[in-house]
Amino acid sequence: MSKKHIFQFLDLPREMPPKVPLADRTGGDWNELYGRFGQPEAAHQAGRCLDCGNPYCEAKCPVHNYIPNWLKLVEEGRIIEAAELCHETNPLPEMCGRVCPQDRLCEGDCTLNDGFGAVTIGAVEKYIVDTALAQGWRPDLSNVTRTGKRVAVVGAGPAGLACADRLARNGIAATVFDRYEQIGGLLQFGIPSFKLDKSVIQTRREVLEGMGVSFRLGVEIGKDVSLDELLHDFDAVFLGLGAYRYTDGGLPGQDLPGVLSALPFLVQNGRIVTGNDPWGRPIAGWEDRLSLPDLKDKRVVVLGGGDTGMDCVRSSIRLGAASVTCAYRRDEANMPGSAREVTNAREEGVKFLFNRQPLAIESGAAGNASGVRVVQTRLGEPDARGRRNAEPIEGSESLIDADVVIIAFGFSPRVPEWLSTAGVEAHGNGRLVVGGNGRLPYQTTHDKLFAGGDCVRGADLVVTAVQEGRDAAAGIARMLRGSKAIRATLQTA
């Protein structure tokens, strides 16, 4: 390796693909914010990698991508090989390249992130897979031996899709059931198009169908098909049910007109943006929360500082809001949302009020929401999870004027009735119990039922759902094949 190559990061600064111009974003452009690298730009950015020998980026990645290895392949122009290597660890790399908070994961732990600018890992990952698919690359399953085994996957979100991919690669026929009209779960309905263009999901569906995965959409388990039927017709069942139970915070006034919960707001608006019926099949339990008022020239306040909150503030900007404010009870350093998303939101005109704890939503003369009463906070002692508590400062209350309030406090799993009657154990917070006590990884207390993703760990990142769906497939393959070795592509983290 030449000296010039070793120190390439000094000559080539970190760069991201070009963004949609700010005027277009604030004017209602829903296209993906970041464009795509061309071959020279991708190669230059990949060439900044130090190949440091102990890749912190790889260790920080939940699916443990072989990042330095495929960066080297991109630098050498070997895109098809890079795509193959991406898929060895990640069944949905083009989606993770778009929606992962790389600043908190791989790029955040890049050796160059301390002073020189991290390697642009996410954008290169997106380039690899988009380019390979456009060139006609598809997974080669010609050497896969069909086992004759069949598995039902309940839920077409990232966990379910990842599981189906790995089952197909091991000769196990996967049929994916979902109650909604498109695959993707929150990839399709919750994440805005400016972060993930929905054509990307359609392409992945075509790839999976080419691998032999079948989809039965618009089918609700417990209503259209019973769990008993699945258990009778299939050798195992994977549950990728997600986390959709609304966390409202118990604020006085939260039921006022003009107060929305985050995911129904994003789902309904996403359906409008993609040309689908906004009143399509509602998420269970949200029937009374589906409303999408005209935000044009309205004052919008979003409560919550996670990535869902960032999706809400940036969607509100594109919907023509006069002002958008995000109120979060801790400081910016403790905000759970991606720092990159916060930067993009600020650039688009969002105002952030940190150390503000909401107390109540106030109503105006017409009975609609008119503002959010908040109190300033200071950070106190750490809680049980190690995060410092937000402590109210006496006498510091104030009112944030608002015409629309969007609550983005988070979501948690809900055990459906059809599953609870099957004797599947769950924790008190609704998360399914898996593994332990002699069970296989991601095996529930029912021998034929496996689970992964948000219904097991609670609302989390797309990439962690992918990791659990992938690794649950390993447990299923192990059960169906007995003591036989599992293929390398199914290795657990």
FENWO-V872086 format. One record per helix or strand. SS is the DSSP state (A for helix, B for strand). FROM is the first residue (numbers start at 1). TO is the last residue. Records with the same first field share a line. If there is no record, write none. Layout:
# FENWO-V872086
SS=FROM-TO, FROM-TO
This chain:
# FENWO-V872086
A=3-6, 8-11, 22-26, 39-46, 56-60, 67-75, 79-89, 93-99, 102-104, 107-109, 111-113, 121-134, 158-169, 186-189, 198-210, 227-233, 262-273, 307-318, 332-334, 339-347, 417-420, 454-457, 462-481, 488-490
B=19-19, 34-34, 150-154, 173-178, 214-217, 221-221, 225-225, 236-239, 245-246, 252-252, 257-257, 259-261, 299-303, 323-327, 351-353, 356-363, 368-382, 388-401, 404-407, 411-412, 426-426, 432-432, 436-436, 439-439, 443-443, 449-451
